[in-house]
């Protein structure tokens, strides 16, 4: 069975629901990275979920981590651009 690598962009309130859902399916998916414009918030998020690498630039995270799945947890007006970036990097969004 394939174990997918997941990343989260945006680490505000809704991102915690996504991270918990990923943890509930840990046999199939692993949260490997998160990105947020707020360095302190992404650091705290990554520490909370353990083993998750923090980034402040989604493009850098996509290039370095090459996730299979990307959860976009940012304000709605940013979804299109971030989704396109993730899709172009080869991830499912």
Backbone as ProteinMPNN parsed JSONL, in Angstrom:
{"seq_chain_A": "XXXXXXXXXXXXXXXXXXXXXXXXXXXXXXXXXXXXXXXXXXXXXXXXXXXXXXXXXXXXXXXXXXXXXXXXXXXXXXXXXXXXXXXXXXXXX", "coords_chain_A": {"N_chain_A": [[0.846, -1.179, 0.0], [0.562, 2.196, -0.838], [2.062, 4.925, 0.826], [1.214, 8.136, 1.186], [2.697, 11.408, 0.862], [1.957, 14.318, 2.526], [1.194, 17.831, 2.57], [0.513, 20.961, 4.137], [-0.792, 24.104, 3.374], [-0.981, 27.108, 4.875], [-1.625, 27.673, 8.177], [-3.631, 28.241, 9.997], [-6.695, 28.164, 11.939], [-8.423, 26.153, 10.616], [-6.586, 24.433, 9.527], [-5.74, 22.747, 11.538], [-7.799, 20.892, 11.802], [-7.484, 19.544, 9.393], [-4.904, 18.482, 9.751], [-5.353, 16.745, 11.912], [-7.111, 14.944, 10.689], [-5.418, 13.828, 8.781], [-3.612, 12.555, 10.514], [-5.309, 10.591, 11.546], [-5.364, 8.82, 9.514], [-2.88, 7.654, 9.295], [-1.658, 5.339, 8.39], [-1.862, 5.482, 5.69], [-1.148, 8.037, 4.872], [1.212, 10.669, 5.423], [1.957, 13.574, 7.192], [4.202, 15.851, 6.111], [5.131, 18.453, 5.773], [4.54, 21.992, 6.265], [3.334, 25.206, 5.356], [3.348, 28.713, 5.888], [2.72, 32.231, 5.992], [3.345, 33.425, 8.352], [5.996, 33.077, 10.36], [6.256, 32.291, 13.111], [3.786, 31.096, 13.658], [3.718, 28.902, 11.847], [5.9, 27.447, 12.77], [5.052, 26.754, 15.391], [2.816, 25.195, 14.74], [4.023, 23.063, 13.339], [5.626, 21.954, 15.355], [3.641, 21.087, 17.082], [2.467, 18.952, 15.664], [4.561, 17.268, 15.19], [7.53, 16.17, 13.595], [7.049, 17.527, 11.26], [8.028, 19.652, 8.703], [8.712, 23.128, 8.691], [7.822, 25.923, 6.581], [8.017, 29.167, 5.049], [7.495, 29.884, 2.53], [5.457, 28.728, 0.109], [6.175, 27.803, -2.511], [8.853, 27.078, -2.272], [8.594, 25.024, -0.371], [7.106, 23.151, -1.877], [8.96, 22.524, -3.894], [11.147, 21.455, -2.449], [10.069, 19.438, -0.777], [8.307, 17.929, -2.312], [5.484, 16.989, -2.13], [2.806, 14.557, -2.291], [0.173, 15.133, -1.895], [-1.614, 18.138, -1.291], [-2.985, 20.252, 1.056], [-4.929, 23.036, 0.979], [-5.244, 25.579, 3.087], [-5.823, 28.26, 3.431], [-7.032, 31.712, 3.268], [-9.956, 32.009, 1.159], [-9.601, 33.632, -1.225], [-6.999, 33.161, -1.998], [-6.793, 30.6, -2.884], [-6.873, 29.715, -5.631], [-4.388, 30.5, -6.942], [-2.508, 29.211, -5.249], [-3.338, 26.565, -5.478], [-2.853, 26.081, -8.2], [-0.054, 26.338, -8.241], [0.625, 24.09, -6.653], [-0.477, 21.983, -8.153], [1.006, 22.224, -10.526], [3.424, 21.473, -9.494], [3.083, 18.829, -9.299], [1.404, 17.703, -7.411], [-1.614, 16.423, -5.856], [-4.485, 18.31, -5.088]], "CA_chain_A": [[0.0, 0.0, 0.0], [1.318, 3.438, -0.931], [1.891, 5.929, 1.878], [1.352, 9.428, 0.535], [3.304, 12.531, 1.581], [1.03, 15.451, 2.486], [1.628, 19.136, 3.069], [-0.567, 21.915, 4.388], [-0.455, 25.511, 3.149], [-1.841, 27.886, 5.77], [-1.678, 26.934, 9.446], [-4.622, 28.824, 10.897], [-7.606, 27.262, 12.648], [-8.922, 24.999, 9.861], [-5.466, 23.522, 9.254], [-5.662, 21.742, 12.61], [-8.748, 19.83, 11.435], [-6.853, 18.781, 8.316], [-3.783, 17.728, 10.334], [-5.92, 15.628, 12.697], [-7.639, 13.965, 9.733], [-4.25, 13.13, 8.237], [-3.128, 11.664, 11.568], [-6.238, 9.465, 11.679], [-5.111, 7.915, 8.395], [-1.419, 7.609, 9.251], [-1.178, 4.173, 7.647], [-1.934, 5.808, 4.26], [-0.642, 9.378, 4.568], [2.075, 11.27, 6.441], [2.124, 15.019, 7.075], [5.643, 16.069, 6.087], [5.51, 19.865, 5.736], [3.501, 23.013, 6.319], [3.806, 26.54, 4.975], [2.518, 29.837, 6.332], [3.444, 33.508, 5.922], [3.73, 33.785, 9.723], [6.996, 32.098, 10.791], [5.977, 31.77, 14.451], [2.614, 30.218, 13.599], [4.062, 27.64, 11.188], [6.795, 26.725, 13.687], [4.222, 26.176, 16.453], [2.004, 24.153, 14.109], [4.885, 21.919, 13.046], [5.996, 21.337, 16.628], [2.455, 20.418, 17.624], [2.183, 17.714, 14.95], [5.771, 16.453, 15.221], [8.135, 15.675, 12.373], [6.572, 18.314, 10.12], [8.997, 20.711, 8.433], [8.063, 24.431, 8.453], [8.251, 26.794, 5.479], [7.262, 30.415, 4.897], [7.272, 30.057, 1.101], [4.886, 27.504, -0.452], [6.916, 27.331, -3.682], [10.056, 26.389, -1.764], [8.132, 23.777, 0.245], [6.744, 22.228, -2.96], [10.181, 22.098, -4.583], [12.009, 20.663, -1.578], [9.384, 18.291, -0.17], [7.606, 17.172, -3.36], [4.361, 16.228, -1.56], [1.828, 13.94, -3.191], [-1.108, 15.784, -1.589], [-1.487, 19.449, -0.652], [-4.217, 20.806, 1.62], [-4.896, 24.499, 0.962], [-6.003, 26.025, 4.268], [-5.63, 29.705, 3.47], [-8.262, 32.403, 2.894], [-10.433, 31.59, -0.153], [-9.101, 34.385, -2.376], [-5.653, 32.696, -2.338], [-6.858, 29.186, -3.26], [-6.584, 29.433, -7.042], [-2.952, 30.582, -7.21], [-1.8, 28.162, -4.51], [-3.709, 25.279, -6.08], [-2.123, 25.967, -9.469], [1.34, 26.044, -7.891], [0.722, 22.71, -6.174], [-0.744, 21.09, -9.291], [2.173, 22.298, -11.415], [4.505, 20.75, -8.82], [2.784, 17.404, -9.383], [0.609, 17.238, -6.263], [-3.065, 16.496, -5.84], [-4.884, 19.408, -4.192]], "C_chain_A": [[0.893, 1.245, 0.0], [1.016, 4.32, 0.266], [2.219, 7.287, 1.255], [1.967, 10.468, 1.46], [2.382, 13.731, 1.41], [1.679, 16.709, 3.049], [0.39, 20.007, 3.237], [-0.031, 23.319, 4.127], [-1.474, 26.332, 3.921], [-2.024, 27.104, 7.058], [-2.579, 27.6, 10.475], [-5.551, 27.75, 11.45], [-8.005, 26.015, 11.866], [-7.82, 23.986, 9.58], [-5.351, 22.435, 10.318], [-6.633, 20.59, 12.35], [-8.152, 18.939, 10.348], [-5.719, 17.914, 8.864], [-4.293, 16.537, 11.145], [-6.473, 14.548, 11.781], [-6.498, 13.162, 9.106], [-3.716, 12.138, 9.264], [-4.019, 10.433, 11.731], [-6.046, 8.429, 10.57], [-3.608, 7.715, 8.202], [-0.861, 6.384, 8.533], [-1.137, 4.456, 6.14], [-1.297, 7.15, 3.895], [0.166, 9.914, 5.744], [2.18, 12.761, 6.167], [3.612, 15.329, 7.188], [6.045, 17.533, 6.157], [4.282, 20.756, 5.835], [4.131, 24.352, 5.955], [2.816, 27.587, 5.459], [3.355, 31.101, 6.236], [3.931, 33.957, 7.288], [4.708, 32.737, 10.253], [6.706, 31.488, 12.172], [4.812, 30.785, 14.427], [2.956, 28.876, 12.943], [5.007, 26.81, 12.055], [5.986, 26.031, 14.788], [3.377, 25.023, 15.916], [2.837, 22.892, 13.892], [5.341, 21.211, 14.325], [4.831, 20.55, 17.203], [2.221, 19.055, 16.977], [3.42, 16.847, 14.74], [6.262, 15.949, 13.875], [7.729, 16.413, 11.11], [7.552, 19.474, 9.923], [8.286, 22.018, 8.075], [8.688, 25.207, 7.289], [7.427, 28.076, 5.531], [6.974, 30.704, 3.429], [6.721, 28.748, 0.521], [5.673, 26.948, -1.637], [8.17, 26.568, -3.263], [9.677, 25.045, -1.157], [7.818, 22.748, -0.834], [7.986, 21.678, -3.65], [11.02, 21.155, -3.725], [11.349, 19.383, -1.074], [8.7, 17.383, -1.182], [6.453, 16.328, -2.797], [3.46, 15.648, -2.643], [0.479, 14.65, -3.095], [-0.845, 17.122, -0.931], [-2.869, 19.913, -0.215], [-4.052, 22.325, 1.647], [-5.828, 24.991, 2.066], [-5.816, 27.518, 4.499], [-6.965, 30.389, 3.167], [-8.654, 32.085, 1.444], [-9.846, 32.347, -1.352], [-7.694, 33.964, -2.806], [-5.652, 31.276, -2.911], [-6.429, 28.918, -4.7], [-5.083, 29.431, -7.312], [-2.177, 29.473, -6.506], [-2.105, 26.774, -5.077], [-2.955, 25.053, -7.382], [-0.668, 25.644, -9.209], [1.514, 24.582, -7.502], [0.497, 21.713, -7.312], [0.438, 21.065, -10.254], [3.377, 21.577, -10.825], [4.244, 19.25, -8.794], [1.956, 16.84, -8.245], [-0.869, 17.254, -6.564], [-3.431, 17.559, -4.818], [-6.263, 19.117, -3.639]], "O_chain_A": [[1.862, 1.324, 0.755], [-0.137, 4.453, 0.676], [3.353, 7.546, 0.853], [1.786, 10.422, 2.677], [2.061, 14.119, 0.287], [2.582, 16.652, 3.884], [-0.63, 19.815, 2.575], [1.048, 23.679, 4.598], [-2.675, 26.264, 3.658], [-2.529, 25.982, 7.032], [-2.323, 27.532, 11.677], [-5.222, 26.564, 11.429], [-7.932, 24.913, 12.409], [-8.101, 22.799, 9.414], [-4.911, 21.323, 10.025], [-6.32, 19.437, 12.647], [-8.304, 17.718, 10.388], [-5.587, 16.75, 8.488], [-3.727, 15.447, 11.073], [-6.32, 13.359, 12.064], [-6.613, 11.949, 8.926], [-3.399, 11.0, 8.917], [-3.521, 9.347, 12.026], [-6.515, 7.297, 10.682], [-3.128, 7.618, 7.072], [0.295, 6.393, 8.11], [-0.454, 3.751, 5.396], [-0.944, 7.374, 2.737], [-0.15, 9.653, 6.905], [2.461, 13.171, 5.041], [4.218, 15.101, 8.235], [7.169, 17.845, 6.553], [3.159, 20.35, 5.539], [5.31, 24.592, 6.216], [1.603, 27.373, 5.442], [4.575, 31.046, 6.384], [4.837, 34.786, 7.377], [4.297, 31.62, 10.566], [6.897, 30.287, 12.367], [4.851, 29.756, 15.101], [2.531, 27.827, 13.428], [4.912, 25.583, 12.064], [6.211, 24.856, 15.08], [3.243, 23.991, 16.574], [2.404, 21.788, 14.222], [5.427, 19.983, 14.352], [5.02, 19.464, 17.751], [1.822, 18.107, 17.654], [3.311, 15.771, 14.15], [5.497, 15.369, 13.105], [8.035, 15.966, 10.005], [7.865, 20.193, 10.872], [7.368, 22.023, 7.255], [9.895, 25.155, 7.051], [6.287, 28.076, 5.995], [6.278, 31.67, 3.116], [7.449, 27.758, 0.451], [5.822, 25.731, -1.753], [8.5, 25.533, -3.843], [10.35, 24.041, -1.393], [8.221, 21.591, -0.718], [8.05, 20.487, -3.955], [11.545, 20.162, -4.229], [12.011, 18.351, -0.959], [8.534, 16.19, -0.93], [6.437, 15.108, -2.959], [3.367, 16.173, -3.753], [-0.257, 14.754, -4.076], [0.055, 17.235, -0.099], [-3.803, 19.96, -1.015], [-3.126, 22.837, 2.276], [-7.046, 24.834, 1.983], [-5.669, 27.969, 5.635], [-7.937, 29.708, 2.841], [-7.781, 31.912, 0.594], [-9.618, 31.741, -2.4], [-7.238, 34.368, -3.875], [-4.616, 30.802, -3.376], [-5.684, 27.97, -4.949], [-4.557, 28.459, -7.855], [-1.288, 28.863, -7.1], [-1.225, 25.917, -5.144], [-2.472, 23.95, -7.637], [-0.096, 24.779, -9.872], [2.44, 23.915, -7.964], [1.207, 20.712, -7.413], [0.824, 20.003, -10.74], [4.253, 21.12, -11.561], [5.082, 18.481, -8.324], [1.818, 15.623, -8.126], [-1.33, 18.006, -7.423], [-2.761, 17.694, -3.794], [-6.796, 19.909, -2.862]]}, "name": "protein", "num_of_chains": 1, "seq": "XXXXXXXXXXXXXXXXXXXXXXXXXXXXXXXXXXXXXXXXXXXXXXXXXXXXXXXXXXXXXXXXXXXXXXXXXXXXXXXXXXXXXXXXXXXXX"}
